[in-house]
Amino acid sequence: MDEDDTIITTTTATATTNLVVPNPQAQVQTQTRRPRGFAAVAAGGASGNKGKKEREKEKERTKLRERHRRAITSRMLAGLRQYGNFPLPARADMNDVLAALAREAGWVVEADGTTYRQSPPTPASAPAPAPAPSQSQLPQLAAAFPVESPLSASASAMSLTHCSVKQTTLECSPSLLGIDDSLSPASLDSSVVIGERDREMDTKYTTAASASASPINSTSVQCRIELIQDIHSGEHGNDFTSTPYVPVYVKLPTGVINNFCQLIDPEGVRQELSHLKSLNVDGVVIDCWWGIVEGWSPQKYVWSGYRDLFNIIQEFKLNLQVVMAFHEYGGNDSGDTLIALPQWVMEIGKDNPDIFFTDREGRRNPECLSWGIDKERVLKGRTAIEVYFDFMRSFRTEFDDLFAEGQISAVEIGLGASGELKYPSLSERMGWGYPGIGEFQCYDKYLQQSLCRASKLRGHSFWGKCPDNAGQYNSRPHETGFFCERGDYDSYYGRFFLHWYAQTLIDHADSVLSLANLAFEEVKIIIKVPAIHWWYKTASHAAELTAGFYNPTNQNGYSPVFEVLRKHSVTLKFVCLRLQVSGLENDEALADPEGLSWQVLNSAWDRGLTVAGENALSCYEREGYMRIVDMAKPRSDPDRRHFSFFVYQQPTPLVQGTICFSELDYFIKSMHGEIAGDLLP
């Protein structure tokens, strides 16, 4: 009898009978029991394999979901950096995003994550209300903020409630506009911002606004007038008294020294320096040209003209920065001035043209020496690195007295075309014009040999060739098979080639800077990095790739470059553009100067680099000056990071009168933190 059977006992007068009744539930349980031991293996092998396959499939699905999530996150971060001007670090996580959004909304986020709203100022410390506008300003302000706008009456009334109850512009402005100091000046179109925010408030606060509605013709306009005054002046405008002091250097024209290393016009130089001294500039920048000093014979250096120039600068007690210019000067924007590489180098180039950078068509560019000969003894028994070092050491020895006195405050090292760290891929002498993508400059035999060696080490010798579908100097990315969307630039071969191409640039900088630190011990070293902003809104960043910066949208190509600069304690000098591209130009070139500037500056600052700036040749009006000031010392940076100095590059001498003297004076005082008060444009 089974244990689960039910025993029913019946009692009679003579006997007791036990009846056994089977339990149907026990039979069901017995039928559903899992086999054990070898029986289990024999019976359940097939189902076990099936379960394992299901688990593996689920793992793969999880990986795909994670990749998809990361791709979405990457696009979000890229969008916030490029279009929202959020200073997110290169490897930002969601905590950084939340902190940036919270700060943009007016919250305070501390380093340990503590988040709270900033307490409103007490009545005693509340700022005085802005003065009413003059009669001459009312038409302009009425046009910027029309009373009878397309906004609903309820939204306008609600805006009135938020502004008039507090009786202070500083309290109502953040909640009304949601403006953060990190936003670019181009995005501060006040009428548009107010309109968008008021439309959002329309649907949310219709009832409350209707209950508290009041006449809007005077008070609302006054609130908005105070707001525009606050944007254009005071704390958020032209008051720079609380900002850091940024020294300003002015670059002297190139033609002051002729090709025989003679100072051409000493009196003209004195007049120019007198004008600069009256502007209270901190110093001047001088190019020391390799093609002039060592122009005729190897290791025969002539510094006489520079000695005369430095003596005059010393009379005016101005600091001095010098540039070791190892490139050619001349072209469409240089007038009659032409400074080529040394004559003896050009003679070598006639017999061995591979010492120069070469494009796909085999054309040589004598603007600077190819990085393929950095360690090749093809320059009268010396390598290119040794030639650069001998030149720098000669300068250090010749002007040792000025170094000892501290008059020479820094030395800039030219590392490529135009003195910038880049390949000559965007050369006008080769027919390039904006916004062309340029061409790769690695077709000389020395760089070709380097590419072949790298491909063999990688195990794919057939990769030892340059792309054949990368277009020409003036091509657009979508016209090429290499740079187009999902093009070969992101293939296995494309990633290998671009990494080698960029690493060659990095190795060149590393080698030259190592010897520069030996030649200029305990002297500030400066490196200039270009601002290649066109095609920045595309996936490939084609113009940056041909210039040597492996910076597509899926990685930060400036990080490895800045790591080398940090290794040598170098100051980064970044070219500051106008940061405002016209609509037609933006549509044509998909340019984003603001996005590029944010990436470069924040990447450098995050690595502890000292950063300086230099203007492009097109920045000579008030708006351009003010954008440079905002970039040099961004007020929204919680760490108060700023440029260590700024170099003003002038197109013509001041004595010619082509530059607005008052605008330049205003710019210098703004950089020095001496401008106070409000100024409506």
C-alpha positions as CSV (number, residue, x, y, z in Angstrom):
1,M,0.0,0.0,0.0
2,D,1.3,3.4,-1.0
3,E,1.7,6.1,1.7
4,D,-0.6,8.4,-0.1
5,D,-3.5,6.0,-0.2
6,T,-6.4,6.8,2.1
7,I,-7.3,4.3,4.8
8,I,-11.0,4.1,5.6
9,T,-11.9,2.1,8.7
10,T,-15.3,0.6,9.2
11,T,-16.3,-0.9,12.5
12,T,-19.0,-3.5,12.9
13,A,-20.1,-5.6,15.9
14,T,-17.9,-8.5,15.0
15,A,-15.0,-7.1,13.0
16,T,-13.1,-4.1,11.8
17,T,-12.5,-3.8,8.0
18,N,-9.8,-1.5,6.5
19,L,-10.6,-0.4,3.0
20,V,-7.8,1.1,0.9
21,V,-9.0,3.9,-1.5
22,P,-6.4,5.1,-4.1
23,N,-5.7,8.9,-4.0
24,P,-5.9,10.4,-7.5
25,Q,-3.7,13.4,-6.6
26,A,-0.9,11.1,-5.6
27,Q,-1.0,9.4,-8.9
28,V,-0.8,12.7,-10.7
29,Q,2.2,13.7,-8.6
30,T,3.9,10.4,-9.3
31,Q,3.5,10.9,-13.0
32,T,5.0,14.4,-13.1
33,R,8.1,13.8,-11.0
34,R,11.4,14.6,-12.8
35,P,13.7,11.6,-13.4
36,R,17.0,11.6,-11.5
37,G,20.5,10.3,-12.1
38,F,21.3,8.7,-15.5
39,A,17.6,8.7,-16.3
40,A,17.5,12.4,-16.1
41,V,20.5,12.7,-18.4
42,A,18.9,10.4,-20.9
43,A,15.5,12.1,-20.8
44,G,16.4,15.7,-20.5
45,G,19.5,16.2,-22.7
46,A,17.6,17.7,-25.6
47,S,15.7,20.2,-23.5
48,G,18.9,21.2,-21.7
49,N,20.7,22.1,-24.9
50,K,17.7,24.0,-26.0
51,G,17.7,26.1,-22.8
52,K,21.4,26.8,-23.2
53,K,20.9,28.1,-26.7
54,E,18.0,30.3,-25.5
55,R,20.3,31.8,-22.8
56,E,23.0,32.5,-25.4
57,K,20.5,34.2,-27.7
58,E,19.3,36.3,-24.8
59,K,22.9,37.4,-24.1
60,E,23.4,38.4,-27.7
61,R,20.1,40.4,-27.6
62,T,21.3,42.1,-24.4
63,K,24.6,43.1,-26.0
64,L,22.7,44.5,-29.0
65,R,20.5,46.5,-26.7
66,E,23.5,47.8,-24.9
67,R,25.3,48.8,-28.1
68,H,22.1,50.6,-29.2
69,R,21.8,52.4,-25.9
70,R,25.5,53.5,-26.1
71,A,25.0,54.7,-29.6
72,I,22.0,56.8,-28.6
73,T,24.0,58.2,-25.6
74,S,26.9,59.0,-27.9
75,R,24.6,61.0,-30.2
76,M,23.0,62.8,-27.3
77,L,26.4,63.8,-26.0
78,A,27.5,65.0,-29.4
79,G,24.4,67.0,-29.9
80,L,24.7,68.7,-26.5
81,R,28.3,69.6,-27.2
82,Q,27.7,70.8,-30.7
83,Y,24.3,72.5,-30.6
84,G,23.8,73.2,-26.9
85,N,27.3,74.4,-26.0
86,F,27.4,72.1,-23.0
87,P,31.1,71.8,-21.8
88,L,30.9,68.1,-21.3
89,P,34.2,66.1,-20.9
90,A,35.4,63.8,-23.6
91,R,34.3,60.7,-21.7
92,A,31.1,62.1,-20.1
93,D,28.6,59.8,-18.4
94,M,25.0,60.4,-17.5
95,N,26.0,62.0,-14.3
96,D,27.8,64.7,-16.3
97,V,24.8,65.2,-18.5
98,L,22.4,65.5,-15.5
99,A,24.7,68.0,-13.9
100,A,25.0,70.1,-17.0
101,L,21.3,70.1,-17.5
102,A,20.7,71.0,-13.9
103,R,23.1,73.9,-14.0
104,E,21.5,75.1,-17.3
105,A,18.2,75.1,-15.5
106,G,19.5,77.2,-12.7
107,W,20.4,74.6,-10.1
108,V,23.7,74.3,-8.2
109,V,25.5,71.0,-8.5
110,E,28.5,70.5,-6.2
111,A,31.4,68.1,-6.8
112,D,30.0,65.4,-4.5
113,G,26.6,65.5,-6.3
114,T,24.8,67.6,-3.8
115,T,22.1,69.5,-5.8
116,Y,20.0,72.4,-4.7
117,R,18.4,75.6,-6.0
118,Q,20.4,78.8,-5.4
119,S,18.7,80.8,-2.7
120,P,17.3,84.1,-3.9
121,P,19.1,87.3,-2.8
122,T,17.9,89.1,0.3
123,P,16.1,92.5,-0.2
124,A,19.2,94.2,1.2
125,S,21.5,92.7,-1.4
126,A,19.1,92.8,-4.3
127,P,20.4,94.8,-7.2
128,A,18.7,98.0,-8.1
129,P,16.3,97.9,-11.0
130,A,17.6,98.9,-14.4
131,P,16.9,102.4,-15.5
132,A,14.2,103.1,-17.9
133,P,15.2,103.3,-21.5
134,S,15.7,106.6,-23.2
135,Q,13.3,107.8,-25.9
136,S,15.9,107.0,-28.6
137,Q,16.1,103.4,-27.4
138,L,12.4,102.7,-27.3
139,P,11.9,102.1,-31.0
140,Q,14.8,99.6,-31.1
141,L,13.5,97.8,-28.0
142,A,10.0,97.8,-29.3
143,A,11.1,96.1,-32.5
144,A,13.1,93.5,-30.5
145,F,10.2,92.8,-28.1
146,P,6.9,93.7,-29.7
147,V,4.0,94.0,-27.3
148,E,1.5,92.7,-29.7
149,S,3.5,89.5,-30.4
150,P,2.1,86.2,-31.6
151,L,2.2,85.1,-28.0
152,S,-1.1,84.4,-26.3
153,A,-2.4,86.9,-23.7
154,S,-2.3,84.3,-21.0
155,A,1.4,83.5,-21.6
156,S,2.2,87.2,-21.6
157,A,0.3,87.7,-18.4
158,M,2.1,84.9,-16.8
159,S,5.4,86.4,-17.9
160,L,4.3,89.6,-16.2
161,T,3.4,87.7,-13.0
162,H,6.8,86.1,-12.8
163,C,8.7,89.4,-13.4
164,S,6.7,92.0,-11.6
165,V,6.1,90.1,-8.3
166,K,9.8,89.7,-7.6
167,Q,10.6,93.3,-8.7
168,T,14.0,92.3,-9.9
169,T,15.3,91.3,-13.3
170,L,18.0,89.0,-11.9
171,E,15.4,86.8,-10.2
172,C,13.0,86.6,-13.1
173,S,15.4,86.3,-16.0
174,P,16.6,82.7,-15.4
175,S,13.1,81.3,-14.8
176,L,11.8,83.2,-17.8
177,L,14.5,82.5,-20.3
178,G,16.4,79.5,-19.1
179,I,19.6,81.2,-20.3
180,D,22.9,79.8,-19.1
181,D,26.2,81.6,-19.5
182,S,27.6,78.6,-21.4
183,L,25.2,79.4,-24.3
184,S,26.9,80.9,-27.3
185,P,26.3,84.6,-28.1
186,A,24.8,83.5,-31.4
187,S,22.1,81.6,-29.6
188,L,21.0,84.6,-27.5
189,D,18.4,85.8,-29.9
190,S,16.3,87.1,-27.1
191,S,13.0,87.5,-28.9
192,V,13.2,83.9,-30.1
193,V,14.1,82.5,-26.7
194,I,11.3,84.4,-25.0
195,G,8.8,83.4,-27.6
196,E,9.7,79.7,-27.3
197,R,9.5,79.7,-23.5
198,D,6.3,81.7,-23.4
199,R,4.7,79.3,-25.8
200,E,5.5,76.4,-23.4
201,M,4.0,78.4,-20.5
202,D,0.9,79.1,-22.6
203,T,-0.6,75.6,-22.3
204,K,0.6,75.0,-18.7
205,Y,-0.5,78.1,-16.9
206,T,-3.5,79.4,-18.9
207,T,-5.9,79.3,-15.9
208,A,-3.5,80.8,-13.4
209,A,-2.5,83.5,-15.8
210,S,-6.0,84.4,-16.5
211,A,-6.7,84.8,-12.8
212,S,-3.7,87.1,-12.3
213,A,-3.8,89.0,-15.6
214,S,-3.2,92.7,-15.5
215,P,-2.5,95.5,-18.0
216,I,0.6,94.4,-19.9
217,N,1.4,97.5,-22.0
218,S,3.8,99.0,-19.5
219,T,5.0,96.6,-16.9
220,S,5.7,93.6,-19.2
221,V,7.6,95.8,-21.7
222,Q,9.6,97.3,-18.8
223,C,10.5,93.7,-17.6
224,R,11.7,92.7,-21.0
225,I,13.6,96.0,-21.4
226,E,15.4,95.2,-18.1
227,L,16.1,91.7,-19.4
228,I,17.7,92.9,-22.7
229,Q,19.7,95.4,-20.7
230,D,20.9,92.6,-18.4
231,I,21.9,90.5,-21.4
232,H,23.8,93.3,-23.2
233,S,25.4,94.9,-20.1
234,G,26.2,94.6,-16.4
235,E,26.9,91.2,-15.0
236,H,26.2,89.3,-18.3
237,G,27.4,91.9,-20.8
238,N,30.3,94.4,-21.1
239,D,31.3,94.6,-17.4
240,F,34.7,92.8,-17.3
241,T,36.0,94.2,-14.0
242,S,35.6,90.9,-12.2
243,T,37.1,88.7,-15.0
244,P,40.7,87.5,-15.0
245,Y,43.5,89.5,-16.5
246,V,44.6,88.0,-19.8
247,P,47.8,89.5,-21.3
248,V,47.7,90.6,-24.9
249,Y,50.6,90.3,-27.3
250,V,50.6,91.9,-30.8
251,K,52.4,90.1,-33.6
252,L,54.6,92.4,-35.6
253,P,54.4,92.3,-39.5
254,T,56.6,89.8,-41.2
255,G,58.4,92.3,-43.5
256,V,60.4,94.1,-40.8
257,I,63.3,91.8,-41.5
258,N,64.4,91.2,-45.1
259,N,65.9,88.1,-46.7
260,F,69.4,89.2,-45.8
261,C,68.5,89.5,-42.1
262,Q,68.5,93.2,-42.0
263,L,66.1,95.5,-40.1
264,I,64.4,97.5,-42.9
265,D,62.8,100.5,-41.1
266,P,64.0,101.1,-37.5
267,E,62.0,104.4,-37.2
268,G,58.9,102.8,-38.5
269,V,59.3,100.0,-35.9
270,R,59.7,102.6,-33.2
271,Q,56.5,104.3,-34.2
272,E,54.6,101.0,-34.3
273,L,55.9,100.1,-30.8
274,S,54.9,103.5,-29.6
275,H,51.4,103.0,-30.7
276,L,51.3,99.6,-29.1
277,K,52.7,100.9,-25.8
278,S,50.0,103.5,-25.7
279,L,47.4,100.7,-26.0
280,N,49.0,99.1,-22.9
281,V,49.8,95.8,-24.7
282,D,51.9,93.4,-22.7
283,G,54.4,92.4,-25.4
284,V,55.0,91.6,-29.0
285,V,55.6,88.4,-31.1
286,I,58.3,88.1,-33.7
287,D,58.8,85.3,-36.3
288,C,62.4,84.1,-36.6
289,W,62.6,82.6,-40.0
290,W,64.7,79.5,-40.7
291,G,64.9,80.5,-44.4
292,I,66.5,83.9,-43.5
293,V,68.8,83.0,-40.6
294,E,70.3,79.8,-42.1
295,G,69.3,80.8,-45.7
296,W,72.5,80.4,-47.6
297,S,74.8,77.7,-46.0
298,P,74.1,74.9,-43.5
299,Q,74.9,75.8,-39.9
300,K,75.8,79.4,-40.8
301,Y,73.4,81.5,-38.8
302,V,73.0,85.3,-39.2
303,W,71.0,86.9,-36.4
304,S,72.1,90.6,-36.8
305,G,68.7,92.0,-38.0
306,Y,66.9,90.3,-35.1
307,R,69.5,91.7,-32.6
308,D,68.7,95.2,-33.8
309,L,65.0,94.6,-33.6
310,F,65.1,93.1,-30.1
311,N,67.2,96.1,-28.9
312,I,64.5,98.5,-30.0
313,I,61.8,96.4,-28.4
314,Q,63.8,96.5,-25.2
315,E,63.7,100.3,-25.2
316,F,60.0,100.2,-24.8
317,K,60.1,97.6,-22.0
318,L,57.8,95.2,-23.8
319,N,57.9,91.4,-23.3
320,L,58.9,89.3,-26.2
321,Q,57.7,86.0,-27.7
322,V,59.7,84.5,-30.6
323,V,58.5,81.9,-33.1
324,M,60.9,79.3,-34.5
325,A,59.4,79.4,-38.1
326,F,60.5,76.3,-40.0
327,H,58.0,76.9,-42.8
328,E,57.6,79.0,-45.9
329,Y,55.9,82.4,-45.9
330,G,54.2,83.7,-49.0
331,G,51.1,83.2,-51.1
332,N,47.9,85.0,-51.9
333,D,47.6,87.0,-48.6
334,S,51.3,88.0,-48.1
335,G,51.7,90.7,-50.7
336,D,55.2,91.0,-52.1
337,T,56.8,89.3,-49.1
338,L,58.2,85.8,-49.8
339,I,60.3,83.8,-47.4
340,A,61.2,80.4,-48.7
341,L,63.0,77.5,-47.0
342,P,66.8,77.9,-46.9
343,Q,68.4,78.0,-50.4
344,W,70.6,75.0,-49.6
345,V,67.6,73.0,-48.7
346,M,65.9,73.9,-52.0
347,E,69.0,72.7,-53.8
348,I,68.7,69.3,-52.1
349,G,65.1,69.2,-53.0
350,K,65.9,69.5,-56.7
351,D,67.8,66.2,-56.6
352,N,65.6,64.6,-54.0
353,P,62.1,66.0,-54.2
354,D,60.8,63.4,-51.7
355,I,62.1,65.6,-48.8
356,F,58.8,67.6,-49.4
357,F,55.2,66.6,-48.8
358,T,53.6,65.1,-51.8
359,D,50.0,64.7,-52.9
360,R,48.3,62.0,-54.8
361,E,49.2,63.5,-58.2
362,G,52.8,63.5,-57.3
363,R,53.0,67.3,-56.8
364,R,55.6,68.5,-54.3
365,N,54.8,71.2,-51.7
366,P,58.0,73.1,-50.6
367,E,56.1,74.9,-47.8
368,C,57.8,72.7,-45.2
369,L,59.8,69.5,-44.9
370,S,58.1,66.1,-45.0
371,W,57.9,64.4,-41.6
372,G,59.2,61.2,-43.3
373,I,62.8,62.6,-43.1
374,D,62.7,63.4,-39.4
375,K,65.2,60.6,-38.9
376,E,66.7,60.4,-42.4
377,R,70.2,61.9,-42.9
378,V,69.4,63.6,-46.2
379,L,70.2,67.2,-45.3
380,K,74.0,67.4,-45.7
381,G,74.5,64.5,-43.3
382,R,71.8,65.7,-40.8
383,T,68.3,64.6,-40.1
384,A,65.5,67.1,-40.1
385,I,65.2,66.8,-36.4
386,E,68.9,67.6,-36.0
387,V,68.5,70.6,-38.3
388,Y,65.7,72.0,-36.2
389,F,67.6,71.4,-33.0
390,D,70.8,73.1,-34.2
391,F,68.7,76.2,-35.2
392,M,67.0,76.4,-31.8
393,R,70.3,75.9,-30.0
394,S,71.9,78.7,-32.0
395,F,69.1,81.1,-31.1
396,R,69.4,80.2,-27.4
397,T,73.1,80.8,-27.4
398,E,72.9,84.1,-29.4
399,F,70.3,85.7,-27.2
400,D,71.3,84.2,-23.9
401,D,71.4,87.7,-22.3
402,L,67.7,88.3,-23.1
403,F,66.7,85.0,-21.7
404,A,68.7,85.8,-18.5
405,E,66.9,89.2,-18.2
406,G,63.5,87.6,-18.7
407,Q,62.7,89.7,-21.8
408,I,62.0,86.6,-23.9
409,S,59.0,85.2,-22.1
410,A,58.2,82.3,-24.4
411,V,59.3,80.4,-27.5
412,E,56.8,79.1,-30.1
413,I,57.9,76.0,-32.1
414,G,56.6,75.7,-35.7
415,L,55.7,72.1,-36.3
416,G,54.1,72.2,-39.8
417,A,52.4,74.2,-42.5
418,S,51.8,77.9,-41.5
419,G,53.7,77.1,-38.3
420,E,50.8,75.0,-37.1
421,L,50.7,71.4,-36.1
422,K,49.1,70.0,-39.3
423,Y,49.8,68.5,-42.7
424,P,49.8,71.0,-45.7
425,S,46.6,69.4,-46.9
426,L,44.8,72.7,-47.4
427,S,47.4,74.5,-49.5
428,E,46.2,77.3,-51.8
429,R,49.3,76.9,-54.0
430,M,48.0,73.4,-54.8
431,G,44.6,74.8,-55.8
432,W,42.7,74.3,-52.6
433,G,39.8,76.7,-51.8
434,Y,37.3,76.8,-48.9
435,P,35.4,74.6,-48.1
436,G,37.4,71.8,-49.8
437,I,38.3,68.7,-47.8
438,G,42.0,68.8,-48.9
439,E,44.2,65.8,-49.8
440,F,46.3,63.4,-47.9
441,Q,50.0,64.4,-48.0
442,C,51.8,61.1,-47.6
443,Y,52.9,60.1,-51.1
444,D,56.7,60.9,-50.8
445,K,58.8,57.8,-50.7
446,Y,59.8,58.2,-47.0
447,L,56.2,58.3,-45.7
448,Q,55.2,55.5,-48.1
449,Q,58.0,53.3,-46.7
450,S,56.7,54.1,-43.2
451,L,53.2,53.1,-44.2
452,C,54.4,49.8,-45.7
453,R,56.3,49.0,-42.5
454,A,53.2,49.7,-40.4
455,S,51.0,47.5,-42.6
456,K,53.4,44.6,-42.3
457,L,53.6,44.9,-38.5
458,R,49.8,44.8,-38.5
459,G,49.9,41.6,-40.6
460,H,48.1,43.1,-43.6
461,S,50.8,44.1,-46.1
462,F,48.2,45.0,-48.7
463,W,47.1,47.9,-46.5
464,G,50.4,49.6,-47.3
465,K,48.9,52.1,-49.7
466,C,47.0,55.3,-49.5
467,P,43.2,55.6,-50.2
468,D,42.3,55.9,-53.9
469,N,38.8,57.2,-53.4
470,A,39.5,60.2,-51.1
471,G,38.7,62.8,-53.7
472,Q,40.7,66.0,-54.5
473,Y,41.5,69.3,-52.7
474,N,38.1,70.9,-53.4
475,S,35.9,67.8,-53.2
476,R,33.0,67.5,-50.7
477,P,32.7,64.5,-48.3
478,H,29.6,63.1,-50.0
479,E,31.3,63.1,-53.3
480,T,34.0,60.6,-52.2
481,G,33.8,57.0,-51.3
482,F,36.2,57.4,-48.4
483,F,34.6,60.3,-46.5
484,C,30.9,59.9,-47.3
485,E,28.4,58.6,-44.8
486,R,29.4,55.1,-43.8
487,G,32.4,55.4,-46.1
488,D,35.7,53.6,-46.1
489,Y,37.1,56.0,-43.4
490,D,35.3,53.8,-40.9
491,S,36.3,50.4,-42.4
492,Y,39.1,48.3,-40.9
493,Y,41.6,49.6,-43.5
494,G,40.3,53.1,-43.1
495,R,40.8,53.1,-39.4
496,F,44.3,51.6,-39.8
497,F,45.4,54.2,-42.3
498,L,44.0,57.2,-40.4
499,H,45.5,56.0,-37.2
500,W,48.9,55.7,-38.9
501,Y,48.5,59.1,-40.6
502,A,47.6,60.9,-37.3
503,Q,50.3,59.0,-35.4
504,T,52.9,60.3,-37.8
505,L,51.9,63.8,-36.8
506,I,52.0,63.0,-33.1
507,D,55.5,61.3,-33.4
508,H,56.8,64.4,-35.2
509,A,55.6,66.7,-32.4
510,D,57.0,64.4,-29.8
511,S,60.4,64.3,-31.4
512,V,60.7,68.1,-32.0
513,L,59.4,69.0,-28.6
514,S,61.9,66.7,-26.9
515,L,64.8,68.6,-28.4
516,A,63.1,72.0,-27.9
517,N,63.0,71.4,-24.2
518,L,66.7,70.7,-24.3
519,A,67.5,73.8,-26.2
520,F,65.1,76.1,-24.2
521,E,65.4,74.7,-20.7
522,E,63.0,76.3,-18.2
523,V,61.4,78.5,-20.9
524,K,57.7,78.3,-21.8
525,I,57.2,76.4,-25.1
526,I,54.2,77.1,-27.2
527,I,52.5,75.0,-30.0
528,K,49.9,76.4,-32.3
529,V,46.9,74.1,-33.2
530,P,44.7,75.0,-36.2
531,A,40.9,75.4,-36.1
532,I,39.6,73.3,-39.0
533,H,35.8,73.8,-38.5
534,W,34.3,73.1,-41.9
535,W,32.6,69.7,-42.3
536,Y,32.6,69.4,-38.6
537,K,28.9,68.6,-38.6
538,T,29.5,65.5,-40.8
539,A,30.3,62.1,-39.5
540,S,33.8,61.9,-41.0
541,H,35.2,65.4,-40.3
542,A,37.0,65.1,-43.6
543,A,39.0,68.3,-43.5
544,E,40.4,67.5,-40.1
545,L,41.3,64.0,-41.2
546,T,43.4,65.2,-44.2
547,A,45.1,67.7,-41.9
548,G,46.2,64.9,-39.5
549,F,43.6,65.0,-36.7
550,Y,41.7,61.7,-36.5
551,N,38.6,63.3,-35.1
552,P,35.4,61.7,-36.5
553,T,32.2,61.9,-34.5
554,N,32.9,58.5,-32.7
555,Q,36.1,59.6,-31.1
556,N,38.2,62.5,-29.8
557,G,41.1,62.9,-32.1
558,Y,42.7,65.7,-30.1
559,S,43.2,63.6,-27.0
560,P,46.4,61.8,-28.1
561,V,47.8,65.0,-29.4
562,F,47.2,66.8,-26.1
563,E,48.7,63.9,-24.2
564,V,52.0,64.6,-26.0
565,L,51.8,68.3,-25.3
566,R,51.1,67.6,-21.6
567,K,54.1,65.2,-21.5
568,H,56.4,68.1,-22.6
569,S,54.6,70.8,-20.4
570,V,53.7,72.8,-23.6
571,T,51.3,75.7,-23.8
572,L,48.6,75.2,-26.5
573,K,47.8,78.2,-28.7
574,F,44.5,77.8,-30.4
575,V,43.4,79.9,-33.4
576,C,40.2,81.7,-32.5
577,L,37.7,82.2,-35.3
578,R,34.8,84.7,-35.5
579,L,32.6,81.9,-34.2
580,Q,29.8,83.1,-36.4
581,V,29.4,81.5,-39.8
582,S,26.9,82.9,-42.3
583,G,23.8,80.9,-43.2
584,L,24.9,80.2,-46.8
585,E,28.4,79.3,-45.7
586,N,27.1,77.0,-42.9
587,D,24.7,75.3,-45.3
588,E,27.5,74.7,-47.8
589,A,30.3,73.6,-45.5
590,L,28.4,72.2,-42.5
591,A,30.8,74.3,-40.4
592,D,30.7,74.5,-36.6
593,P,33.4,76.7,-35.2
594,E,31.8,76.9,-31.8
595,G,31.5,73.1,-31.6
596,L,35.1,72.7,-32.5
597,S,36.3,75.3,-30.1
598,W,34.4,73.8,-27.2
599,Q,35.9,70.3,-28.0
600,V,39.5,71.6,-28.3
601,L,39.4,73.9,-25.3
602,N,37.7,71.6,-22.9
603,S,39.8,68.6,-24.0
604,A,42.9,70.6,-23.4
605,W,41.8,72.0,-20.0
606,D,40.6,68.6,-18.8
607,R,44.2,67.4,-19.3
608,G,45.7,70.3,-17.4
609,L,47.2,72.1,-20.4
610,T,47.8,75.8,-20.4
611,V,45.8,77.3,-23.2
612,A,46.3,80.5,-25.1
613,G,44.7,82.0,-28.2
614,E,45.4,83.8,-31.4
615,N,42.9,85.6,-33.7
616,A,42.1,84.7,-37.3
617,L,42.7,87.5,-39.8
618,S,39.0,88.3,-40.1
619,C,38.3,89.4,-36.5
620,Y,38.5,93.2,-36.5
621,E,35.1,94.5,-35.5
622,R,33.4,94.9,-32.1
623,E,31.3,91.7,-32.4
624,G,34.3,89.6,-33.3
625,Y,36.4,91.1,-30.5
626,M,33.7,90.4,-27.9
627,R,33.3,86.8,-29.1
628,I,37.1,86.3,-28.6
629,V,36.8,87.8,-25.1
630,D,34.0,85.4,-24.3
631,M,36.1,82.4,-25.5
632,A,39.3,83.7,-23.7
633,K,37.5,83.7,-20.3
634,P,34.2,81.9,-20.3
635,R,32.1,83.2,-17.4
636,S,30.1,80.0,-17.2
637,D,33.1,77.9,-16.3
638,P,32.8,76.9,-12.6
639,D,36.6,76.5,-12.4
640,R,37.2,80.0,-13.9
641,R,39.6,78.6,-16.5
642,H,40.8,81.2,-19.1
643,F,43.5,81.8,-21.6
644,S,47.0,82.4,-20.2
645,F,47.6,85.1,-22.9
646,F,46.3,86.1,-26.3
647,V,48.2,87.0,-29.5
648,Y,46.6,89.7,-31.7
649,Q,47.5,89.2,-35.3
650,Q,47.1,92.4,-37.3
651,P,46.8,92.6,-41.1
652,T,48.7,95.9,-41.4
653,P,50.8,98.0,-39.0
654,L,48.9,100.4,-36.8
655,V,50.7,103.4,-38.3
656,Q,48.9,102.8,-41.6
657,G,45.6,103.6,-39.9
658,T,43.6,100.8,-41.5
659,I,42.6,99.3,-38.0
660,C,40.1,101.1,-35.8
661,F,42.2,102.2,-32.9
662,S,39.3,102.7,-30.5
663,E,38.0,99.2,-31.1
664,L,41.4,97.6,-30.5
665,D,41.8,99.7,-27.3
666,Y,38.4,98.5,-26.1
667,F,39.3,94.9,-26.8
668,I,42.6,95.1,-24.9
669,K,40.9,96.7,-21.9
670,S,38.3,94.0,-22.0
671,M,41.0,91.3,-21.9
672,H,42.7,93.1,-19.1
673,G,39.4,93.3,-17.1
674,E,39.3,97.1,-17.1
675,I,36.0,97.7,-18.8
676,A,33.1,98.6,-16.4
677,G,29.6,99.8,-16.9
678,D,26.9,99.0,-19.4
679,L,27.0,99.7,-23.1
680,L,24.0,99.1,-25.4
681,P,25.2,98.4,-28.9
